[in-house]
Amino acid sequence: MENRGYSGNENELRKRAESNGSLNTPSESPTVVEQYVAMKKEVGLVSGVALIAGTMIGSGIFISPVGVLNATGSVGSSLLVWAGCGILAMFGALCYAELGTMITKSGGEFVYIGEALGTIPAFLFAWTSVIVIRTSSIAIICLSFAQYVVTPLFDECGPPTIVIKLLAAVAILTIAIVNCYSVVLAARVQVFFTVLKIAALAVIIIGGLVMIGKGNTQYLQNGFEGSKTNPSGIALAFYDGLWAYDGWNNLNYAVEELKHPEKNLPRSILIGLPLVTILYILTNISYFSVMSKADMLASSAVAVTWGERVLGSVAVVIPFAVACSTFGAANGTCFTGGRLCYVAAREGHLPGLLSFVHVKKLTPIPSLVFTTIISVLMIIPGDISSLIDFFSFTAWLFYGATVLSLIIMRFHPRTKDWDRPYKVPLPIPIIVFLASIYLVIAPIVDSPKIEFLYAALFVVGGLIFYFPFVFFKLRLKCMEKVTMAVQLYMEVAPSKYEPSS
């Protein structure tokens, strides 16, 4: 779908273009104005680290590391899994660092898979992520945010579901407005909430160290007692742990807006991933300083239980910390989800209108609005967490495909000599690729459910749209009028990719 701007009010568009100074001269066509804008590089090292760490640290580490403990059976094994998940996430991120510094386009997996494996796998990734994974993630995160904000205001019966859903919708809309208004503002919001959530984890870690200093080590001394060695169970433990690490690839969705990506992408990863891994391990140690295995497995919100036992009357800061953490994670997910939709549209895999950018603010408003609408709709169903659970295995399917793309590009005659400012040792992508195969197959083998088939059919079902609209380039006549109206109303214009200098 072509990135073309329509001139229902050509003079008005031209005035906006000239006042902005960033658009090219319109074409001589009396009905079509070829005007292009490019995204600015406004994400630095600090905001890059915040985009990675701030999206990774969501509600999971505060609410329930129960899944890892339940699957491993012991304190020692669970801590090893948390460390192993951090190492695997780091390995995956280093693979993405090579890809992101070699191909300085935003869009993450969509771009890399398309380059090495072709347009069909790339489209299926964009289809699944834009329609389900990213949008449902935003919805779930904001529902968690709403739950922790309103629960203290009600009695033990809890808040009405409609109140939680309305507040979640307000949170999504607020985040969308921030991201539409300014890239700089969105980055500052991300940095602010990242600092808050790291401070909250620091409180838990310090409190745990104080308790250990007082001799509260009885639960930690159990070590590997009761460890489970079932291979599928270990895989599921990694699955639960890696969910808390999800977001390690987020900066690759906005490489075009990253200052000096050849330097700042690897640096952001090398700072953000070890930081989160250390925080997660120390936080779990702090939990075990005051909670037994049975206590943790019985808790619906581990950090809240910890706060009640250690902080006493000031334990209210924990729900506040979870709310801040979830809001920041939702902001990062919205930022990157909008970029994926934007790049897929720019490459012709979604309607071209979604690749338009505001002529002054230089934010991808149509793609952000589209992502926001779907996210709000995702709030309506009673339980969408089960939806994302069954689509989670597809995430590692596409991670594996992306790492395979890296391996292919290392040896393919067309790409093997491409400049690589950062080059990861070859054993690392091989390890990540094999791990991804394991993580895709293990949950299906351990607990085969018809929903996994439905999820797979949804992914493949994207071909129904690929062949008419992408392969055969079918155009709907009504889209010209819609594009013209949206372009004038939102003050947006087609965008183009400008390689990093």
LINFEN-V829301 format. One record per residue. N is the residue number from 1. RES is the residue in one small letter. OMEGA is omega in whole degrees, -180 to 180 (none if undefined). BURIAL is + if it has 9 or more other C-alpha atoms within 8 Angstrom, else -. Layout:
N;RES;OMEGA;BURIAL  N;RES;OMEGA;BURIAL
//
This chain:
1;m;-170;+  2;e;174;-  3;n;-173;+  4;r;-179;+  5;g;-176;+  6;y;-169;+  7;s;175;+  8;g;173;-  9;n;-169;-  10;e;-179;+  11;n;179;-  12;e;178;-  13;l;-177;+  14;r;178;+  15;k;180;-  16;r;-179;+  17;a;-178;+  18;e;-180;+  19;s;179;-  20;n;178;+  21;g;-176;-  22;s;-177;+  23;l;177;+  24;n;-180;-  25;t;-180;-  26;p;178;-  27;s;-178;-  28;e;179;-  29;s;-179;-  30;p;-175;-  31;t;-177;-  32;v;180;+  33;v;180;+  34;e;-178;+  35;q;-176;+  36;y;173;+  37;v;178;+  38;a;179;+  39;m;178;+  40;k;176;-  41;k;-175;-  42;e;178;+  43;v;-180;+  44;g;-177;+  45;l;-178;+  46;v;179;-  47;s;175;+  48;g;176;+  49;v;-180;+  50;a;180;+  51;l;178;+  52;i;-175;+  53;a;-176;+  54;g;176;+  55;t;178;+  56;m;-178;+  57;i;178;+  58;g;-179;+  59;s;-171;+  60;g;-176;+  61;i;179;+  62;f;-170;+  63;i;-169;+  64;s;167;+  65;p;-175;+  66;v;-176;-  67;g;-180;+  68;v;-179;+  69;l;-179;+  70;n;-178;+  71;a;-178;+  72;t;176;+  73;g;-179;+  74;s;180;+  75;v;-178;+  76;g;-180;+  77;s;-180;+  78;s;178;+  79;l;177;+  80;l;179;-  81;v;177;+  82;w;177;+  83;a;179;+  84;g;177;+  85;c;178;+  86;g;179;+  87;i;-180;-  88;l;177;+  89;a;178;+  90;m;178;+  91;f;179;+  92;g;-179;+  93;a;178;+  94;l;174;+  95;c;179;+  96;y;177;+  97;a;177;+  98;e;-179;+  99;l;-177;+  100;g;177;+  101;t;177;+  102;m;178;+  103;i;-171;-  104;t;173;+  105;k;171;+  106;s;177;+  107;g;175;+  108;g;-174;+  109;e;-179;+  110;f;-178;+  111;v;-175;+  112;y;178;+  113;i;180;+  114;g;-179;+  115;e;-173;+  116;a;-173;+  117;l;177;+  118;g;-172;+  119;t;-177;+  120;i;177;+  121;p;179;+  122;a;179;+  123;f;-179;+  124;l;176;+  125;f;-179;+  126;a;179;+  127;w;-177;+  128;t;-176;+  129;s;-176;+  130;v;-174;+  131;i;-173;+  132;v;-165;+  133;i;-177;+  134;r;-176;+  135;t;179;+  136;s;176;+  137;s;178;+  138;i;-179;+  139;a;-179;+  140;i;-180;+  141;i;-179;+  142;c;173;+  143;l;176;+  144;s;177;+  145;f;-178;+  146;a;180;+  147;q;-176;+  148;y;178;+  149;v;-171;+  150;v;-177;+  151;t;179;+  152;p;-177;-  153;l;-177;-  154;f;180;+  155;d;-175;-  156;e;177;-  157;c;178;-  158;g;-178;-  159;p;175;+  160;p;-179;-  161;t;-178;-  162;i;179;-  163;v;179;-  164;i;-178;+  165;k;179;+  166;l;179;-  167;l;177;+  168;a;178;+  169;a;177;+  170;v;179;-  171;a;179;+  172;i;-179;+  173;l;178;+  174;t;179;-  175;i;179;+  176;a;180;+  177;i;178;-  178;v;-178;+  179;n;177;+  180;c;-175;+  181;y;-174;+  182;s;174;+  183;v;-180;+  184;v;180;-  185;l;179;+  186;a;179;+  187;a;179;+  188;r;176;+  189;v;-180;+  190;q;179;+  191;v;-178;+  192;f;-178;-  193;f;174;+  194;t;177;+  195;v;-180;-  196;l;-176;+  197;k;175;+  198;i;177;-  199;a;179;-  200;a;177;+  201;l;178;+  202;a;177;+  203;v;179;-  204;i;-178;+  205;i;-180;+  206;i;178;+  207;g;178;+  208;g;179;+  209;l;177;+  210;v;179;-  211;m;177;+  212;i;178;+  213;g;177;-  214;k;177;-  215;g;179;-  216;n;-178;+  217;t;-173;-  218;q;-179;-  219;y;178;+  220;l;-178;+  221;q;178;-  222;n;174;+  223;g;-175;+  224;f;179;+  225;e;180;-  226;g;-178;-  227;s;176;+  228;k;-177;+  229;t;178;-  230;n;-177;-  231;p;180;-  232;s;177;+  233;g;177;+  234;i;178;+  235;a;179;+  236;l;176;+  237;a;176;+  238;f;180;+  239;y;179;+  240;d;-180;+  241;g;-179;+  242;l;175;+  243;w;178;-  244;a;179;+  245;y;-176;+  246;d;-175;+  247;g;-179;+  248;w;-178;+  249;n;-169;+  250;n;-176;+  251;l;179;+  252;n;178;+  253;y;-176;+  254;a;-177;+  255;v;-178;+  256;e;-180;+  257;e;-179;+  258;l;177;+  259;k;179;+  260;h;-176;-  261;p;-180;+  262;e;178;+  263;k;-170;-  264;n;177;+  265;l;177;+  266;p;-179;+  267;r;179;+  268;s;179;+  269;i;-177;+  270;l;175;+  271;i;-173;+  272;g;-175;+  273;l;177;+  274;p;179;+  275;l;-179;+  276;v;-180;+  277;t;179;+  278;i;180;-  279;l;-179;+  280;y;-179;+  281;i;-179;+  282;l;178;+  283;t;178;+  284;n;176;+  285;i;179;+  286;s;178;+  287;y;-178;+  288;f;178;+  289;s;-179;+  290;v;-176;+  291;m;175;+  292;s;176;-  293;k;-179;+  294;a;179;-  295;d;-177;-  296;m;-179;+  297;l;-180;+  298;a;-175;-  299;s;176;+  300;s;178;-  301;a;-171;+  302;v;-177;+  303;a;178;+  304;v;177;+  305;t;178;+  306;w;-178;+  307;g;179;+  308;e;-177;+  309;r;-174;-  310;v;-173;+  311;l;178;+  312;g;-174;-  313;s;-180;-  314;v;-180;-  315;a;179;+  316;v;180;-  317;v;-178;-  318;i;175;+  319;p;177;+  320;f;180;+  321;a;179;+  322;v;179;+  323;a;178;+  324;c;-178;+  325;s;-179;+  326;t;179;+  327;f;179;+  328;g;179;+  329;a;179;+  330;a;178;+  331;n;179;+  332;g;180;+  333;t;177;+  334;c;-180;+  335;f;-176;+  336;t;178;+  337;g;177;+  338;g;180;+  339;r;178;+  340;l;179;+  341;c;-180;+  342;y;-178;+  343;v;179;+  344;a;178;+  345;a;180;+  346;r;179;+  347;e;176;-  348;g;-179;+  349;h;174;+  350;l;179;+  351;p;-176;+  352;g;179;+  353;l;-177;+  354;l;178;+  355;s;-179;+  356;f;-176;+  357;v;178;+  358;h;-172;+  359;v;180;+  360;k;-177;-  361;k;179;-  362;l;174;+  363;t;-178;+  364;p;-172;+  365;i;-178;+  366;p;-179;+  367;s;178;+  368;l;178;+  369;v;179;+  370;f;179;+  371;t;-180;+  372;t;-179;+  373;i;180;-  374;i;180;+  375;s;179;+  376;v;177;+  377;l;180;-  378;m;-179;+  379;i;-173;+  380;i;-179;-  381;p;-178;-  382;g;-176;-  383;d;179;-  384;i;179;+  385;s;178;-  386;s;178;-  387;l;-178;-  388;i;176;+  389;d;-176;-  390;f;176;+  391;f;-177;+  392;s;-179;+  393;f;179;+  394;t;179;+  395;a;180;-  396;w;172;+  397;l;-179;+  398;f;173;+  399;y;178;+  400;g;178;+  401;a;179;+  402;t;179;+  403;v;174;+  404;l;177;+  405;s;178;+  406;l;-180;+  407;i;179;+  408;i;-178;+  409;m;175;+  410;r;-172;-  411;f;-179;-  412;h;-178;-  413;p;-178;-  414;r;-171;-  415;t;-172;+  416;k;-179;+  417;d;177;-  418;w;180;-  419;d;179;-  420;r;179;-  421;p;175;-  422;y;-178;+  423;k;-179;-  424;v;176;+  425;p;-173;-  426;l;179;-  427;p;-178;-  428;i;177;+  429;p;177;+  430;i;178;+  431;i;-179;-  432;v;179;+  433;f;179;+  434;l;178;+  435;a;-180;-  436;s;177;+  437;i;180;+  438;y;-176;+  439;l;176;+  440;v;-174;+  441;i;-172;-  442;a;-178;+  443;p;-179;+  444;i;180;+  445;v;-177;-  446;d;-177;-  447;s;-179;-  448;p;180;-  449;k;-178;-  450;i;-179;-  451;e;176;-  452;f;177;+  453;l;178;-  454;y;179;-  455;a;179;+  456;a;179;+  457;l;177;-  458;f;179;+  459;v;-179;+  460;v;180;-  461;g;176;-  462;g;179;+  463;l;177;+  464;i;179;-  465;f;-176;+  466;y;-172;+  467;f;179;+  468;p;-170;+  469;f;-179;+  470;v;-177;+  471;f;-179;-  472;f;175;-  473;k;176;-  474;l;-179;-  475;r;176;-  476;l;-176;-  477;k;-178;-  478;c;-177;-  479;m;180;-  480;e;179;+  481;k;178;-  482;v;180;-  483;t;180;+  484;m;-178;+  485;a;-180;+  486;v;-179;+  487;q;180;+  488;l;-177;+  489;y;-177;-  490;m;-177;-  491;e;-179;+  492;v;180;+  493;a;178;+  494;p;-179;+  495;s;175;+  496;k;-180;-  497;y;175;-  498;e;-178;-  499;p;178;-  500;s;179;-  501;s;none;-
//
